[in-house]
Amino acid sequence: MPATEAIRKKLGALPHKPGVYLMRDRFGTVIYVGKARDLRKRVSQYFHPSRRLGWDLKFNALVEAIHDFDMHVVRSEPEAFLLEGKLIKEFHPRYNISFRDDKRFLMLKVNLNDPIPNFTFTRLKKDDGARYFGPFSNSGALRNTVALVRRQFNLRGCRVFTPGEADYKHCLYAHLKYCTAPCIGNVTREQYLEQVRAACDFIEGQCHEMKEQLEVEMRKAATAQDYEKAAGLRDLIRDLKETTKKERKFERVPYTLPLAIDPQRDLTELAKALGLREPPRRIEGFDISNISGTFAVASLVSFKNGRPDRANYRRFKIKTVEGQDDFAGMAEVVKRRYSRLLREGNVAQASRPPDRGGNPGLVAAERSRRDACATLPNLILIDGGKGQLNAACAELKKLGLEKIAVIGLAKEFEEIYQPGESKPLRLGLNHPAVKLLQRLRDECHRVANSYNAQLRIKRISESVLDEFPGIGERRKQALLKKFGSVQRLRTATLEQIAVVPGFGGKAAKELKAFLEARSAG
């Protein structure tokens, strides 16, 4: 689409600075997030006539849908990279692919409440009293810097939570004098903590002396024509600068569901496009969310008169499907949803007294059917193509609900699939009916993804045990089966922990110390 006067004014005001831009459609929905070294040059390219002459259908569809844009100026390209990833995870724009998975940027963590603190890598920040550094856009640079820090400040690199004399015998870090070996009392805990605090200051950017020292050594190596050593030092200096560079922390971006301009018109256009007798008063949408087959969940979003009806939103855990099978997951959720509606209608009718003027059984059955139909949607939207649609239709047919209109919405070109039709319906991205379906589908995504994230966070809070060195899945499950939760495990005595299969007196004592350290501060 040609740039409007308002967009042209905004383009002229864009700075030649790095940043992130968000493309929005006419309803205010974020449809694409991108980063740029030069905001003005990058964003202007979207509205240049020559770009629209290409054969990239996805790009042309994106440009056609752009109604407005926002931008955020940052200080560097790495900051733009971090902010872009965060915003994509927040908004889930339909034209973005990168950063949609669950992978997060790497962070560095140290808990000063541990008996002998150790730097570890993590991708999720928890409220556990530890100090966190990052996130870092370059994980390789971070790992190289941590190796340098351990050698510079004589810190341990072993993974044992509370190392002792038995661990010292096999410890390469201690024998190479990389570590001051607090495990055997070479230094006190307070002295070792001072080493760790100094390393924390170093990582936070107070490393000027170290940089200067490395630069002097690099120049000496180059003068001595030891170019391999000089190149290694050069790379180390670059990694050090990359890791200790100050970068902004970005706050959570609040999500707002864009409202329709004229929902009744959108419903009328949708009914016309689908050949419905009247505009669908109630629409229900389904979406499946899982990460590589784990924490498979589904969402049900209800729209009434073209507006979100949040009181009738529902969330489901997929119970009968193993692995990543969206077709079977969709079939399960549709069956559970409408079986329950029909069952609740029957229960409600069974609790009413019979009419005096007729056969009580027939009257109750007829009312049950009418009440159940009153709660059923006029249209069901399935997120996906033919596979998901066919799975849903098969379950509805088994329930005797095949007369309900059902459609599938495929993401790439917003194609509408209908039962019995071989070719999808393409109305165009600016069609009011498509905009309505997009709002419903995007809300389905949000609810499903937030529920998935909620379950993963709950699992993470329970799996603080995973950080206890040497624990396996079997011993962890034995603990949770015995005590029910980590919170109850914290209050357990040593004797109670010691009787759990796989634990003895020594392991119980170490686990107790580990949990106390994690709950301190």
N, C-alpha and C positions, 0 to 999 in steps of 0.2 A: 504494500500500500504506500502511496506517496506520503511523505511526512506532512503532518498537519502544521498549522501556524504555531500552535502551542509546543509541538515537539521541536520544530525548527528553533524556537527561542531557547528551549532547554539545551539543545545541541550546541548552540553558540555560547552558552554559559558554562559548558563543561570544561574542567581544567585539564591541562596536559600533565596529569599526575596518575600514579597507580591507584587502582581502586576496584570496586565491585559494583556491577550494575544489575538491576532487577527489572525485567520486562513484565508488564502487566497487560491483561486484556481489558475489555470495556467494563467488566464487572469488578475490576480491581484485583483479580486473582493473579498471583505471581506465576507466570508460565515458563520463565527461564531465568537462570542466574549465571552470570559470567564474570570473569576477572579480566583485568587489562593492565598492561604496563603504562599505557597512555589512554585515559578514559575517552577523551574527545575523538581521537583517531579510531578507536575500536568501536564505539557506539555509533559513530557517524556511518561506518561501513554498512550497518543494517539498512540504512535508508538510501544508499547509493543505487541509482537505477541499474548499473551494470551487474550488481550482485543478484538481482531478481531475474536476470536473463539465463541463469544457470539451470541445470537439470536436477538440482538438489531439492526434491519435493518437500523434505522435512524443513529445510531452511525457508523455503517460500511460504510454507504453511505457518511457520513461526512469525515471519514478518507480516503476513496478512492479519494475524491475530493481535499484533502489538497495538495497544491504544495509548499507552503511557509508559514511562520508565522512571525508576529512582536510581540513585547512585550513592555510594559511600566511599569517600577518599581515605586511603590508608598511607602509611609511610614507606612501604616497600612491597616488592613482589611476594615475598614469603607471607607477609601479613594478608595480602589479597588472597593468596592460596588458602590460608587458614579460614578467613572469613567466608570465602566462597563455599568451602565444604560445610561450614556451620549453617549457612543460610539454606543450602540445598537440603540438608537434613531437617531443617525446620519446616520448609514450605513444600518439599517434594514436587517441584515444578515438572509438568508433564513432558517438557522438551529436554530435560536433563537426564543423563544416564550415570555419569560419575558421581561418586559419594553417596549413592542411594543404598549401598549395602551397609552392614553394621560396623565396618571397619573404621576406627577412629585414629587420630594422630597419636604418635607415641609421646608419653610423658615419663618423667623421672620421679621416683618416689623414695623417701626415706622416713622412717618412723623413729624419732628420737626417744620414744618410750620403750623400744625394744631393748632387751638385755645388752645386745651388741648390735647397734644399728647397721644396716646394710643398704646400699643403693640398689634399687630394682626398677625394671621397666614395667610400665602399665599403660593401658589405653583408656582406663576409666577412672575418674576421680571419685573417691568415696569419702564419706564423713567419718573418718577413722582416726583423726588426730595426727595424721602423717603430714609431712611437707611435700608439696608437689611442685615440679618445675615443668614448664611447657604449657601447651603442646608445642612440639617441634615439627616443622614441615620436612626436615631432612633427617630421617632416622639414622642413616649411616654416619652422618657427622656427629650425631648425639652419641652413638655407641663408641666412636673413636675418642671423643672427648671424655667419656666416662672411664675408658681404659687409661687415658692420660691422668685423670684425676686420682684414680686409685693408686697409681704409681707415685704421683707427686705427694700425696698426703698419707701414704702408707695405710690404705684402707683394705679391708678384707674383700675378697671376691667370691668366697664360698657361699653355698646356698643353704647351709645348715642354720636353723634358727638360733640355737644356743650352742655353738661349737665348744668342745671340751678337749681334754688331753688326747683322747682317742682320735679325734678329728685332726689334731695338730700333727700327728705322726705322718699323715698322708697329705698334708696341705702344701701344695706347691707355692702358694702365695707367701706363706711364712718362711719356707726354706730359701726362697729367692730374696728374702728380706723386703718383699713388696708390702707386707703387712706387719704391724707391730705386735701381732699375736696377743690380743687381749684375752683370748680363750684360755691361755695358760698363765695369765697374770703378769706378763711382761710389762704391761701398762695397766693402770687402774681404769675403771669404766669412765670416770670423769675425764681422765686424760684422753681417752679414745674419743669421747664426745667432743672435746675441743678440736680434734682432728676432723671429725665429721662436720662440725659447724664451720670450720675454715673452708672445707670443700664446698659447703652450701654457698658461702659468700663468693667463692670462686665461680661457681656455676651461675650465680646471679649477676655476674659481669665484672667482679672485682679481680681481674686477671691481667692487668696491664703489664706487671713485671714479668709474668710468664711469657706473654707474647713477645716482649722485647728480648728476653733471653733466647727464645726459639729463633727469632729473626737474626740475632747475632750468630747463633750456631749454624743457621742456614747459609749466611754469607761466608762464614769460615769454610764450610763444606764446599761451596761453589768455588771459592778461591783455590782450595786444594784439589779442584777438579773431581771431587767426589760427588758427581751429579746425581747419583741414585739417592744418596743420603739427603742431599739438598732438596730433591723433589719430594721426598717423604716428609721432610720438615715443612716444606711449603704447603703440602696438603694438610698437614696437622694444624698449621696456623690458620688455614682457611676453614677447617672444621671447627676450630676453637672459636673463631669469629662468628661463624654461622650459629653455633649453639648458644653463645653467651650474649648474642645481640638482643637488646630489649625489644620485645614485641607486645603490642597491645592485646589485652584480653577483651573479648567481645561478649556482651551480655546476651541473654536469651531474647530472641525476637518473638513478641506475642503474636499468636495466630488469630486472625479474624476471618470468619466466613463471609465472603462478599454477598451482598443482597441483590436480588433481582430487581431490575428497573420496573418491569411490568410482568409479574408472575402469571396473571390470568391470561395474558396474551401468549406467553410462552407455552402454557398448558394447552391452549386452543391450537397453536401451531403444531404441538406435539401430537395431539389427537388427529389432526388433519394428515400429518405425515405418516402416522402409523395406521390410519384407517379405523380409528376407534369411534364409537357412536357418540361419545361425549368426552370432554376433557377429564383426565384421571384425577379425581379428588385426592386420593391417597396413593403415593408411590413408595415402594420399599426397595432399597438397594442392598446388594450383598457384595462383600469383598473378602478375599482370603489373604492373610499375611503370615509369612514364615521366613526364617533365615536358615537356608539349607536344610529345610525339613524339621527344624527345631522350633519349639514354642509356636506350633501352628495354631492360629486363631482366626476368627472371622468376625466381621461386623455386620450389623443390620442397621441401616439408617432409614428413617421414615420422613417423607416430606408430605405435608398436608396443605393443599391449595397453593403449591409451589414454594412453600416455606419450610424450613427445618422444624420438625416436630420432635424435639429432643426427649420428651417424656417417653416416647416409644422407640428410642434407640435400644439396641441390644448387642451384647458381646458374647461370643462363644469360644470355648476351647474345643479344638478338634479332638474327638475321643477315639474314633474307630479307625482312623487312617494312619498308617505308619509311613514315614519318609515324606518326600515332597510330591504330593499328588493333588493338584488343585482341583481336578475334576471330581475325584472322590470326596474331597473336602467340601466342595460346593454342594454335592448331592446330600451329604450328611447334614449340613446346616439347614438347607431348604426343608428336608424331611423333618428335622427337629422343630423348626419354627412353625410350620403349618400343621403338623400333627398336634402340637400343643394348643394352637388356636382352636382347632376342631374339638379337641378333648375338653378344653376349658368351657367351650360353648355347651357341650353335653352335660358337664358337671353343673353349670349354672342352671340349666333347665331342670335337671333332676332334683335340685333343691327347692323348686317352686311347687306350690300345691296345685293339683289338677283342676282344670276348668269343670264347672258343674254341668255345662251344657253339652259335652261330647265325650268321646273316647279319650281318657287321660293320656294314654300312651301315644296316640297319634298326634294329639295337640302338642304334647311336650316335644316330640320328635320334630314336628314342623317348626316350632319356635326355636328349637336348638339349631336347626339348619339356617333359619333366617338370621339369628343372632351371630352365628359363626360367620356367615357371609357378610354381615355388617362390619365385622372387624377385619376382614380380608382386604388386601390392597386392590386397587383397580388396575395397577400396573406393577410388574416386578422388573427391576433392572439388575442384570448380572454383569459384574465386571469381568470382561473377557470375551472371547470369540465363540465359535461354534461348539467347541468341546465343553466349556463350562455351561453354555446355554442348553445343550442336549442333556447334560447330567441333571440340571435343574428341572427341565421339562419332564424327564422320566419319573422323577420323584413326585412331581405335582400330579401326573397322570395316575400314579398308584393311589394317591389320596383322593382322586375324583375331582381335582381342582384344575383340570386341563383347560377350562374356559377362561381362566385368568390370563390376561395379556402378559407375555414375557418377552423381553428383548435382551440382547447382549451388546455391550459397548466395548469395542476393541480400541486400544490406546493410540496406535500409530497415526491413523488417519481419521479417528473418531467414526469408525464404521459401525452401523447399527445392524445387528444380526437378528432375524426373526425366524421363528420355527417354520419349517417347511419351505423356506426361501433359500435358493442356492446362492444367490448373490447378495452381498450386504447393501444396505441403503446408505448412500453418501449425500448428506444434505448441505455440506459445507460448514466450515468452522464458525461462520458468522450467523448461522441460522439460529433463531431463538430457541427452537426445540433442542438443538445440540448444546446450547449454553446451559439450558436447564439440566440436561442429563450430565453435563460436565460438573456442575455444582454438586449434584447428588453423588456422582462417582468420586469427586475429590473429597467430599465429606466422609464417604465410606473409607477411603484411603486413610484419612486422618484418624478416624476412630479405631480402625484395625491396627494401624502402625503404633498408635499410642498405647493400645492394650498389649501389643507384642512387647513394646519397650518396658511397660510396667512389669510384665512377667519376668523379663530378663533382669531388670533391676532387683526384683524380689529374689530371684535366684542368686544374683551376685551377693546380695546381703547375707544370704544363707551360706554362700560358698566362700566366706572368709577362711574357711577351713582349707581351701585349696592352696592357700599361701603357707600353710604349715608344712615344713619340709618333710618329705617322705610319706605323706599320707596318700593313699590311693582311693579310688572310688568305693571299693568295698568297705574300707574302714570308715570313710566319711558317712556312707549310708548307714552303717551300724550305729554311729553316734547319733545321727538324726532320728533313727528309728527308736533309739533308747530314750532320748531326751526331747524329741519333737521339734526343737529349734535351737539355734545358736544361743539365743538369749537365755534359755533354760540350761543349756550346757555351761554357760558362764557361772551360774550359781551352784553347779554340782560340786561335790567334794571329790578329793583325789581317789577315795575308796570307790565312789560310784563310777568314776571314769575308768578306773583300773579293771573293773569287771566286764567292760565292753569287749567283745571278741576282737583280738588284734592289738589290744593295749595291755600293758603291764604297769608296774609302779613307775619306772623311769619315763616311759612314754606319756603316762598320765601327768606326771610332774611337768614335763616339757610343754605339753598341751595347755596345762593350766597357766603356766608362765606366759605362753604365747597369747592366750585369750586375755589375760590381765593386761599385758602390754598393749593389745589392740583396743582395749576399752578405756585405757588411761588417757588422760588429757582431754 
